[in-house]
Amino acid sequence: MRFIKQISIYTFVGLFGAAINFFVMPVLSHYLSPADYGLLSLFNTYITILIPLVSLSAYSLLNVDYFKERNKNIFASKFISIQTVPLATTIVLSLFACFFYKPLANSLELKGTGTGWGLIMLLITFLTIYYEQFFQFLILQKKAFLFAAYTIIKVLIEVGLTFYFVIGKNYGWEGRIYSWLIATSLLFVIGAIYFYKQDFLKGSFKLKYILEGIQFGSPLILHSLGKFVVNQSDRIFIAKMISIDEAGIYSIGYTVGSLIMILVNAYFNFYTPFLMERLINITYERKLQIVKMSYLYGISCLVVMVLIIFLTPVFFKLFIAKNYFEGVRYVFWIALGYCFWGGYMLFSGFIFFFKKNKILGWLSVFNIVTNLLFNYLLIKKFGAIGAAYATALSFFLLMVIIVFIVQRLFPLPWTNFRQVKAISLS
């Protein structure tokens, strides 16, 4: 069955990446102090928040119009026009960093890093935006084998260079950033070649498509920032309210708990084109297929979460340095939170398809405000574990609200269990 085949490939890629990451993590825990690990985590945090700001999420329009726009020349013009957005914003932010990075570094808990590191952060952000578009199009075009091959290549290069710089050259946390920069540069080049061969770079530049992309993507900036607030800002709160060392320990536990994202990502790599194709020509049978896919996600997520919870103590005892062992207490709440996040993603695809992105914008504002509040109050009351509570609670509320909205916008037959069970997914 095509469904099983593609899900298996995406799951394998996720497991491969996780296996490599979990091989690297224990090694780095012996070569980097918790403070260094915390600093590395903050770099990742700031790159995550920069991605929607630099891209303005304009490229999200391409993910929808790839299915809707039948004229290849128009799509190519949209594609090439929208690619100029990250370039322009990166240039502006680079000039800003040259003048203001040093005074900002201390407030960002990046003490001791110079302006050069701010520029490297922006460069990695820029390259990441383009290679993630490349991966997204491989998913949309259902090229699972190519997606798997290029993902594995990236992981192996990044890990190999990490060992070379951190262990071989003793560069510390800086070595991990160097490996990240080189790997993203390579994928940027491969992606550019791929898009050229697809004739996506042969369109004509038009301002109206840039404006269309920005208009479509602007509410999604808040959407991306909302996700950032939940899964990244907790490190900043912990670093400021407790210590940078505890932020490093929390990052280890968070990484283990977020293993549930292997399933979530694999599922949605298949589910995104699956949903779009059915919404274009919707029938009652296709509604049943969508419901069945949703139920399969929920069951799979529960099984994987239970496995993670039971295996976590063994993993920490066998592989993680003792000064990180307290991170085990964060795993359950992070895994639970990402199950809820997957539930949210099941329904956000409907919002994207019908181009009602303002709904996601308002949901993101709600998410940002509530999560910041939850982080502050729960960390203050319970310590660092409060950040994990905040993650689970924020994603749960977000899931409940979007389920209610989408069911009103596009009702689905959730309670027709016999028909759902009998329907084929092909």
C-alpha positions, 0 to 999 in steps of 0.5 A: 500500500502506498500509504504504508510505503511512504509513511515507512520511508518518512519514519525511517528517516526520522528514526535515523536522524534521531538515532544519530542525534542520540548517538551525538548527544551523549558524546557531546555531553562529555565534551561540553559543559551544561553551560556550553550546551545551554549556549548552543541551545540558545543559538538554536532558539534564536535561529528558530525565531529568525526563520519566520521573521527573515522569510516573512513566511511568504514561501507558505503560499507556494505550498498551497498554490503548487496544488491550485495553480495550473499555469506552470509559468505563473507558478514559476514567476511566483516562486522566483519572486518570493525567493527575493524576500529572505534575501532582502530581509537578511541584508537589512538584519545583517546591517542591523547586527553590525551596529547593535549585536554587541549591546544585545548579546548580554540581554540575549544571554549570549555573553562572550560572543561577538558580532561575527556570531550574530552574522553567522546566525543570520547566514544559517537562518537564510540557508535554512529557509531555502533548504527547508523549501527544497525538502518541502517540495520533495514532500509535496511531489511525493518524492519520498526516496529523494527526501530520505536520501538528502536528509541522510546526507545532511545528517551524516555530513553535519554529524561527521563535521561536529565530531571533527570540530568538537572532538578532533579540533576541540572547538567546543560549542563553536564547532557544532555551529561550524558543522551546522553552517557547512551542512546547510550551505551544501543543502542550499546548493543542492536545492538551488540545482533541483529548483532550476531543473524543475524550471521554478527559477525560470519565471519572471520577477513580479512585485505583485507576487511578492506582495501576495506572498507577504500578505498570505504569509504575514499571519503565519509569522505569528503562527511560527512565533507561537510555535517558537514561544512554546518550544523554545522560549522555555530555555530563555526563561530557565536561563534567566530565572534559574541558570544557564546550566539548568537550561542545558539539562532541560534541553537534553530532557526536551530532546528525548521527549520530543522524539514523538516528533519522529512520528508527527513529522513522518505522518505529516510528510504523507498527510499534507499532500494527502489532505490537499488532494482530497480537499481539492475534489472533496466527496463524502468518501474522501471526508471519511478518509481524512477522518480515518487518517486522523484516528490512525494518528491518535492511536500511533501517537499514544503507542509511541509516547508510552514507549518513549516514557518506559525507555527513557530511564534506561537511555539516560542511565546507559548513555547520558553523563551523570550531570544531565540525568535530572533531565529525565523528569521533563520527558513525559510532559514534553512528549505529551505536549507534542502529541497535542501539537500533532493534533493541532497540525491535523486541523491547521491544514484545513486553515491553510487550504482555505487561505483563512490564515488570519485564524492562525494569526489570532490563535498564535497571539493567544498561544504566545500570550498564554505560554509566556504567562504559563512559563513565568508562573509555573517556573516561578512556582514549580521550578524548571519542570514548570516549563514542561508543564507550560509546553503541554498545557499550551499545545493542549489548549491550541489543539482544542480551539482549532478542533472547534474552529475547523469543525464549524468551518468544515464538518467531518463525520467523526462519529461514523465509526463503521464507515470510517473503519471500512473506508480504504485510504487509497 
